[in-house]
Amino acid sequence: MLLQRVSLVLLAVVMTGATAAAADYVPSGPLRDAGLAPFWQLRVPLGPDQTVLDAYLVGDQVYVCTQDGCVFAIHAPTGCLRWMRQVTTLGHRLTRPCHIGPNVVFATPRQVTAYDRLSGDGVFQHDLRFTAVSGIVTDGTNYFLAGNDARCYTFEAETQQQTNKFMTDAPAAGAMAIQDLTLFLTTTQGEVVAADAVERKAKWQHFPKMLASGTAGVVADKSGVYVPSTDQSLWRYSLKDGTLLWRARFSGPLHEVPVLTEDAAFQYCADDGIVAVDLRTEVEDERLRWKLRRGRHFLTLDDKRAFVLTYDGMISVVGLDDGKPIGDMPASGFTMAEPMVDAPGFVLADRYGRVFCARAADVPFPRSEAVVQALLKRTKPEAEPPVEAEPPVAEEPTAEEAEAVSLESSLKGKPVGGKSKISKEWTPAETKKEEE
C-alpha cells in the first residue's frame, strides 16, 4: 500500500530539444521521422504491491489509477506530477473521471468524490443511495450517474444535491455521453435513450433488435450517436430524433467505444484489430476503410497518417485513407493509451508506472517557468471571506525552491473511502484550520 502521505521532488522528465535526462521510453529518432517528438516521460512512485490498471486523459490532466484505488494526477502540458490521492479503499476499479470547473470528480458504485484538480485538496464526498453502474458525465453544471435500479440521476455539482431522475426500461450499460445538452445512454435490454440534460426528461428512445445482446455504452459528437454492440455492429443514430443512420458490421463482438475524429471512427474489435470506419460514405460496402489486425489502441493522426499501438509492443504508422503500412517504432511494455485527436499526440502507460507523452514535433517544449507554475498554482475562490486583518503576502519562490516543492496534497486526515457511510472526519485542510 502506498503511503497516504508522501513528499516528492519533481519526477517529470521534461524533454529538451537536444537531449533527455533519461533514456527515452520510445526512441526519439523514429518518432521525429514520423513528425512527432518525445514531450515528457516519468515513472509514478508505486508501492511494492501496486500496479497501474488505467490511465485517463481528461482535459489537461492525466489520471493514472492503480488497482487499490490510488490516483496520480499529471499535468499533461508539462509532465508535472501534481498530486497523489487514495481516492477509494473499497476495491472498486476507478472509471474515467470528469472535470467540473476547477475540480475533478470520481465515481465508484457507492460514492462520488471531488478534488481540486490542481492541488489535490478534497472538495466534497458523498455516498450514493443507489449502486452506480455507469461512469460519470457532466454538462458543466450538473453530473449524471445511472443506477442499477433502472434510473438515471442528476446532481448539482455545486451543492451535490440530487435534482432529478428519470426511469428507463432496464439498467444502463457501459459509458454515457453528453452532446449538445443531451444525455445519451444504452441499457442492458438494448434500448438507446436520449434525455434532455436541462429539462431532465427523455427526448427519444430506440429499440434495435440486436442490441439486447449487450453494448459497451455510447459516444457522441456533432455527427451522431455511436453504439458498439456485441452483435458485431457499430450503430450510428441521429442526434435529433434517434433515426438509425447506418450499421457497420465487424467480424466479432464489440466491447469498447470507438475514438471519434472528424471523418472516421476508430473501433477496436478483438477479431479485426483497429478498424477505421468512414463517416463520410453512404455506401455500406465501403464503410470499413481499413483494418490493422495487430492494432490494439488508436493513438492519433495527422493529415495523411494514423498511429496505432499494437499487441506486439510497436507503434504502427499507416496511411490514413488506405491503412497501408508506412513504418513501425518500438514501444515495448506499454499496454494503455490515451489518444489526442485535436492535435497530433498521445499518452502511453504501463502497469509498472511508466507514463510517456508524445506531441507534434513543432510543439514548443515547456519552459522551466511553466513547470514551476504547474506545481505551485492553486485554485482560489471567486470571493474571499472577510477577515479582520490583511494576511501577509507570501514571497514568490525561486526556481530552486520550486524544485523541492512537496507534491503531497495539503489535505490532512484519513484518506477518502473506507467503510463509513459518510466520512465526517475528512474535511479540506483550510476548513480544519478555521475550526482550530
C-alpha positions as CSV (number, residue, x, y, z in Angstrom):
1,M,0.0,0.0,0.0
2,L,1.4,3.4,-1.0
3,L,1.8,5.7,2.0
4,Q,-1.0,8.1,2.4
5,R,1.4,11.0,2.9
6,V,4.4,11.3,0.6
7,S,6.8,14.1,-0.2
8,L,8.2,14.0,-3.7
9,V,10.5,16.1,-5.8
10,L,9.7,16.8,-9.4
11,L,9.6,13.4,-11.2
12,A,8.7,14.5,-14.7
13,V,11.5,14.2,-17.2
14,V,10.8,17.2,-19.3
15,M,12.4,16.8,-22.7
16,T,14.6,19.4,-24.3
17,G,15.3,19.9,-28.0
18,A,18.8,18.5,-27.6
19,T,18.8,15.7,-25.1
20,A,16.7,14.0,-22.5
21,A,17.6,13.4,-18.9
22,A,16.8,9.7,-19.1
23,A,16.6,7.0,-21.8
24,D,13.6,7.5,-24.0
25,Y,10.8,5.1,-23.3
26,V,10.0,5.4,-27.1
27,P,13.0,6.1,-29.4
28,S,13.0,9.7,-30.4
29,G,14.6,9.1,-33.9
30,P,11.7,7.2,-35.4
31,L,9.2,9.4,-33.7
32,R,10.7,12.5,-35.2
33,D,10.8,10.9,-38.6
34,A,7.1,10.5,-38.3
35,G,6.5,14.1,-37.3
36,L,6.3,13.6,-33.5
37,A,8.7,14.0,-30.6
38,P,9.0,12.7,-27.1
39,F,7.5,15.5,-25.0
40,W,7.9,14.2,-21.4
41,Q,8.1,10.9,-19.5
42,L,8.1,9.8,-15.9
43,R,7.5,6.8,-13.6
44,V,5.0,7.3,-10.9
45,P,6.2,6.0,-7.5
46,L,4.2,2.8,-6.9
47,G,4.2,0.8,-3.7
48,P,5.6,-2.8,-3.6
49,D,2.2,-4.3,-4.3
50,Q,0.8,-1.7,-6.6
51,T,0.1,-1.9,-10.3
52,V,-1.5,0.5,-12.8
53,L,-4.8,-0.5,-14.2
54,D,-5.9,2.6,-16.1
55,A,-4.7,5.9,-17.4
56,Y,-7.2,8.6,-18.4
57,L,-6.5,11.8,-20.3
58,V,-9.2,14.3,-19.2
59,G,-8.7,17.9,-20.4
60,D,-5.2,19.0,-19.5
61,Q,-4.6,16.3,-16.9
62,V,-3.6,12.6,-17.0
63,Y,-5.0,10.4,-14.1
64,V,-3.0,7.2,-13.5
65,C,-5.1,4.8,-11.4
66,T,-3.9,1.8,-9.5
67,Q,-5.6,-1.5,-8.6
68,D,-6.1,-0.4,-5.0
69,G,-7.8,3.0,-5.7
70,C,-4.8,5.3,-5.7
71,V,-4.7,8.1,-8.3
72,F,-1.7,10.1,-9.6
73,A,-2.5,13.4,-11.3
74,I,-0.1,14.6,-14.1
75,H,-0.3,17.9,-15.8
76,A,-0.4,16.9,-19.5
77,P,1.2,20.1,-21.0
78,T,4.3,19.9,-18.7
79,G,4.5,16.3,-17.4
80,C,4.5,17.6,-13.8
81,L,3.2,15.1,-11.2
82,R,0.9,17.4,-9.2
83,W,-0.5,15.2,-6.5
84,M,-1.4,11.7,-5.3
85,R,-4.6,10.7,-3.5
86,Q,-6.1,7.5,-2.2
87,V,-9.5,8.0,-3.9
88,T,-11.1,4.8,-2.6
89,T,-10.2,1.8,-0.5
90,L,-13.3,-0.1,-1.3
91,G,-11.8,-2.3,-4.1
92,H,-13.7,-0.7,-7.0
93,R,-12.0,-0.1,-10.3
94,L,-12.0,3.6,-11.0
95,T,-13.8,4.7,-14.2
96,R,-13.0,7.8,-16.2
97,P,-13.5,10.9,-14.0
98,C,-14.8,14.2,-15.3
99,H,-13.8,17.9,-14.8
100,I,-16.4,20.3,-13.4
101,G,-15.0,23.8,-13.1
102,P,-11.7,23.6,-11.1
103,N,-12.5,20.1,-9.7
104,V,-12.0,16.5,-10.9
105,V,-14.9,14.2,-9.9
106,F,-14.6,10.4,-9.4
107,A,-17.4,8.0,-9.1
108,T,-17.5,4.4,-7.7
109,P,-20.6,2.2,-7.4
110,R,-21.2,3.7,-3.9
111,Q,-19.5,7.1,-3.7
112,V,-18.8,10.4,-5.5
113,T,-15.6,12.3,-4.6
114,A,-14.2,15.5,-5.9
115,Y,-10.7,17.1,-5.6
116,D,-9.2,20.4,-6.6
117,R,-7.5,19.2,-9.8
118,L,-4.5,21.5,-9.3
119,S,-3.8,20.9,-5.7
120,G,-5.4,17.5,-4.9
121,D,-7.3,19.1,-1.9
122,G,-10.6,17.4,-1.1
123,V,-13.7,19.4,-2.2
124,F,-16.6,17.0,-1.4
125,Q,-17.5,13.4,-0.9
126,H,-20.9,11.8,-0.5
127,D,-22.4,8.3,-0.5
128,L,-24.9,7.3,-3.1
129,R,-28.3,5.8,-2.2
130,F,-28.1,3.5,-5.2
131,T,-25.4,1.4,-6.9
132,A,-24.0,3.3,-9.9
133,V,-23.5,1.2,-13.0
134,S,-22.2,3.8,-15.3
135,G,-19.3,6.2,-15.5
136,I,-19.8,9.8,-14.5
137,V,-20.5,12.5,-17.1
138,T,-21.2,16.3,-16.8
139,D,-22.7,19.2,-18.7
140,G,-20.5,21.6,-16.8
141,T,-23.1,22.4,-14.1
142,N,-24.6,19.0,-13.2
143,Y,-23.3,15.5,-13.2
144,F,-25.1,12.3,-14.1
145,L,-25.0,8.7,-12.9
146,A,-27.1,5.7,-13.9
147,G,-28.1,3.2,-11.2
148,N,-28.8,-0.5,-11.1
149,D,-32.5,0.5,-10.4
150,A,-33.1,1.5,-14.0
151,R,-32.9,5.2,-13.2
152,C,-30.6,8.0,-14.3
153,Y,-29.8,10.6,-11.6
154,T,-28.9,14.2,-11.9
155,F,-26.8,16.0,-9.2
156,E,-26.0,19.7,-9.0
157,A,-22.2,19.9,-8.8
158,E,-22.1,23.0,-6.5
159,T,-24.4,21.5,-3.8
160,Q,-24.2,17.8,-4.5
161,Q,-28.0,17.7,-4.2
162,Q,-30.0,15.3,-6.4
163,T,-32.2,17.5,-8.6
164,N,-33.9,14.9,-10.8
165,K,-34.1,11.3,-12.0
166,F,-35.8,9.5,-14.9
167,M,-36.6,5.9,-15.5
168,T,-35.5,3.6,-18.3
169,D,-36.8,0.1,-19.2
170,A,-33.6,-1.5,-17.8
171,P,-30.3,-0.6,-16.0
172,A,-27.8,1.4,-18.1
173,A,-25.0,-0.5,-19.7
174,G,-21.5,1.0,-20.2
175,A,-20.5,4.6,-20.7
176,M,-22.9,7.5,-21.1
177,A,-22.2,10.6,-23.2
178,I,-23.2,14.3,-23.3
179,Q,-23.6,16.2,-26.6
180,D,-25.5,19.5,-27.2
181,L,-27.0,19.4,-23.7
182,T,-28.4,15.9,-24.4
183,L,-27.6,12.9,-22.3
184,F,-27.2,9.5,-24.2
185,L,-27.1,6.1,-22.7
186,T,-27.8,2.4,-23.5
187,T,-29.5,-0.2,-21.4
188,T,-29.0,-3.9,-20.8
189,Q,-32.1,-4.6,-22.9
190,G,-30.7,-2.9,-26.0
191,E,-32.5,0.4,-25.5
192,V,-30.8,3.6,-26.7
193,V,-32.1,6.7,-24.7
194,A,-31.6,10.4,-25.3
195,A,-32.6,12.7,-22.4
196,D,-32.7,16.5,-22.2
197,A,-30.0,17.4,-19.7
198,V,-31.7,20.7,-18.9
199,E,-35.4,19.5,-18.7
200,R,-34.3,16.1,-17.3
201,K,-36.7,14.1,-19.4
202,A,-36.4,11.6,-22.2
203,K,-36.4,13.0,-25.7
204,W,-36.4,9.8,-27.7
205,Q,-35.9,6.1,-27.2
206,H,-34.8,3.5,-29.8
207,F,-35.2,-0.3,-29.5
208,P,-32.9,-2.0,-32.1
209,K,-33.4,-5.8,-32.1
210,M,-29.8,-6.9,-31.9
211,L,-28.6,-4.5,-29.2
212,A,-30.2,-6.7,-26.5
213,S,-27.1,-8.9,-26.6
214,G,-25.1,-6.1,-24.9
215,T,-23.3,-2.8,-25.5
216,A,-20.2,-1.1,-24.5
217,G,-22.0,2.1,-23.9
218,V,-22.3,5.2,-26.2
219,V,-20.2,8.0,-27.6
220,A,-21.5,11.1,-29.4
221,D,-20.3,14.1,-31.3
222,K,-22.0,16.5,-33.7
223,S,-22.1,13.8,-36.4
224,G,-24.3,11.5,-34.4
225,V,-24.6,8.9,-31.6
226,Y,-22.4,5.7,-31.9
227,V,-23.2,2.5,-30.1
228,P,-20.9,-0.5,-30.3
229,S,-22.6,-3.8,-29.6
230,T,-21.8,-7.4,-29.0
231,D,-24.0,-8.2,-32.1
232,Q,-20.8,-7.4,-34.1
233,S,-22.0,-4.0,-35.2
234,L,-21.4,-0.3,-34.7
235,W,-24.7,1.6,-34.8
236,R,-25.0,5.3,-35.7
237,Y,-28.1,7.3,-34.8
238,S,-29.3,10.8,-35.5
239,L,-28.7,13.2,-32.6
240,K,-32.0,14.9,-33.1
241,D,-34.6,12.1,-33.2
242,G,-32.7,8.8,-32.9
243,T,-33.2,7.8,-36.5
244,L,-30.9,4.9,-37.4
245,L,-28.4,6.3,-40.0
246,W,-26.3,3.2,-40.6
247,R,-24.8,0.0,-39.2
248,A,-21.2,-1.1,-39.7
249,R,-20.6,-4.8,-39.4
250,F,-17.5,-6.4,-37.8
251,S,-16.0,-9.9,-37.5
252,G,-16.7,-10.2,-33.8
253,P,-18.4,-8.6,-30.8
254,L,-17.5,-5.0,-29.8
255,H,-16.7,-4.4,-26.1
256,E,-15.2,-0.8,-26.3
257,V,-16.5,2.5,-27.6
258,P,-14.7,4.0,-30.6
259,V,-12.5,7.0,-30.9
260,L,-14.3,9.7,-33.0
261,T,-12.4,12.0,-35.3
262,E,-13.7,14.5,-37.9
263,D,-14.3,11.9,-40.7
264,A,-13.6,8.5,-39.1
265,A,-14.4,6.4,-36.1
266,F,-11.6,4.1,-34.9
267,Q,-13.1,1.0,-33.4
268,Y,-11.3,-1.9,-31.7
269,C,-12.6,-5.4,-32.3
270,A,-10.7,-8.5,-31.0
271,D,-11.3,-10.3,-34.3
272,D,-10.4,-7.4,-36.6
273,G,-7.9,-5.2,-34.6
274,I,-8.2,-1.5,-35.1
275,V,-10.7,-0.6,-37.8
276,A,-11.1,2.8,-39.5
277,V,-14.8,3.4,-40.1
278,D,-15.5,6.0,-42.7
279,L,-18.1,8.5,-41.5
280,R,-18.5,10.2,-44.9
281,T,-19.6,7.4,-47.2
282,E,-23.2,6.3,-47.6
283,V,-22.1,3.0,-49.3
284,E,-22.2,0.2,-46.8
285,D,-19.6,-1.9,-48.5
286,E,-17.1,1.0,-48.3
287,R,-17.8,1.9,-44.7
288,L,-14.9,-0.1,-43.2
289,R,-12.0,1.8,-44.7
290,W,-9.2,-0.5,-43.4
291,K,-8.2,-2.9,-40.7
292,L,-5.0,-3.3,-38.8
293,R,-5.3,-6.8,-37.2
294,R,-2.3,-6.3,-34.9
295,G,-3.7,-3.0,-33.7
296,R,-4.9,-2.6,-30.1
297,H,-5.2,1.2,-29.4
298,F,-5.7,4.1,-31.8
299,L,-3.3,6.8,-30.8
300,T,-3.5,9.9,-33.1
301,L,-3.5,11.1,-36.7
302,D,-2.3,13.8,-38.9
303,D,-3.3,14.8,-42.4
304,K,-2.0,11.6,-44.0
305,R,-1.2,9.1,-41.3
306,A,-2.7,7.2,-38.4
307,F,-0.7,5.9,-35.4
308,V,-1.8,2.7,-33.7
309,L,-0.3,0.9,-30.6
310,T,-0.1,-2.8,-31.5
311,Y,-0.3,-6.1,-29.5
312,D,3.4,-6.7,-30.1
313,G,4.6,-3.5,-28.4
314,M,5.0,-1.3,-31.5
315,I,3.6,2.0,-32.7
316,S,2.5,1.3,-36.2
317,V,2.2,4.2,-38.7
318,V,-0.3,3.6,-41.5
319,G,-1.9,5.6,-44.3
320,L,-4.9,7.4,-43.0
321,D,-7.0,6.7,-46.1
322,D,-5.9,3.2,-47.1
323,G,-4.2,1.7,-44.0
324,K,-1.1,0.8,-45.9
325,P,1.9,0.3,-43.6
326,I,4.4,3.2,-43.5
327,G,6.7,2.1,-40.6
328,D,6.9,0.8,-37.0
329,M,8.7,2.0,-33.9
330,P,9.2,0.1,-30.6
331,A,7.0,1.0,-27.6
332,S,7.9,-2.1,-25.5
333,G,5.8,-2.8,-22.5
334,F,3.1,-0.2,-23.0
335,T,-0.5,-1.5,-22.8
336,M,-2.6,1.6,-22.1
337,A,-3.1,4.5,-24.4
338,E,-5.0,7.8,-24.5
339,P,-5.3,9.5,-27.9
340,M,-5.2,13.1,-28.8
341,V,-7.4,13.9,-31.7
342,D,-7.5,17.7,-31.7
343,A,-3.7,17.8,-32.3
344,P,-1.2,15.1,-33.1
345,G,-0.1,13.4,-29.8
346,F,-0.8,10.6,-27.4
347,V,-0.1,9.3,-23.9
348,L,1.1,5.8,-23.1
349,A,1.2,4.0,-19.7
350,D,2.2,0.6,-18.5
351,R,1.3,-1.5,-15.4
352,Y,4.7,-0.6,-13.7
353,G,4.0,3.2,-13.6
354,R,5.8,4.4,-16.7
355,V,4.0,7.2,-18.5
356,F,5.0,8.7,-21.8
357,C,3.7,11.6,-23.8
358,A,4.4,12.4,-27.5
359,R,3.4,15.6,-29.3
360,A,3.8,17.1,-32.7
361,A,7.5,17.9,-33.4
362,D,6.7,21.6,-33.8
363,V,5.1,22.0,-30.4
364,P,7.4,24.0,-28.2
365,F,8.7,22.2,-25.1
366,P,7.6,23.6,-21.8
367,R,9.9,26.1,-20.2
368,S,11.0,25.9,-16.6
369,E,8.7,28.7,-15.6
370,A,5.7,26.7,-16.9
371,V,6.8,23.7,-14.9
372,V,7.1,25.8,-11.7
373,Q,3.7,27.3,-12.2
374,A,2.1,23.9,-12.9
375,L,3.3,22.8,-9.5
376,L,2.5,26.0,-7.5
377,K,-0.7,27.3,-9.0
378,R,-3.8,26.8,-6.8
379,T,-7.4,27.4,-7.4
380,K,-8.8,30.4,-5.4
381,P,-12.5,31.1,-4.7
382,E,-14.0,34.0,-6.6
383,A,-14.9,35.9,-3.4
384,E,-12.6,35.6,-0.3
385,P,-14.4,35.6,3.0
386,P,-13.9,38.8,5.0
387,V,-11.0,38.8,7.5
388,E,-10.2,41.2,10.4
389,A,-6.6,41.7,9.3
390,E,-4.9,41.6,5.9
391,P,-2.8,38.4,5.7
392,P,0.9,38.7,4.9
393,V,1.8,38.3,1.2
394,A,4.0,35.3,0.5
395,E,7.1,35.8,-1.5
396,E,7.4,34.2,-4.9
397,P,9.5,31.1,-4.6
398,T,12.7,30.8,-6.6
399,A,13.2,28.0,-9.2
400,E,15.4,26.1,-6.8
401,E,12.7,26.3,-4.1
402,A,10.1,25.2,-6.5
403,E,12.0,22.0,-7.4
404,A,11.7,20.9,-3.8
405,V,8.0,21.6,-3.6
406,S,6.2,18.7,-1.9
407,L,3.6,17.1,-4.2
408,E,1.7,16.0,-1.1
409,S,-1.8,17.4,-1.0
410,S,-2.5,19.9,1.7
411,L,-5.4,17.7,2.7
412,K,-4.9,16.2,6.1
413,G,-6.6,13.4,8.0
414,K,-7.8,10.0,6.8
415,P,-7.9,9.1,3.1
416,V,-11.2,9.3,1.3
417,G,-13.0,6.0,1.3
418,G,-13.4,3.3,3.9
419,K,-16.5,1.6,5.2
420,S,-18.2,4.6,6.8
421,K,-21.3,5.9,5.1
422,I,-20.1,9.5,5.2
423,S,-16.6,10.4,6.4
424,K,-17.3,13.2,8.8
425,E,-13.7,13.3,9.9
426,W,-12.5,14.1,6.4
427,T,-12.5,17.8,5.6
428,P,-10.3,20.1,3.5
429,A,-7.3,21.4,5.3
430,E,-8.4,25.0,5.1
431,T,-11.7,24.2,6.9
432,K,-9.7,22.4,9.6
433,K,-7.5,25.4,10.1
434,E,-10.6,27.6,10.6
435,E,-12.0,25.2,13.1
436,E,-8.8,25.2,15.1
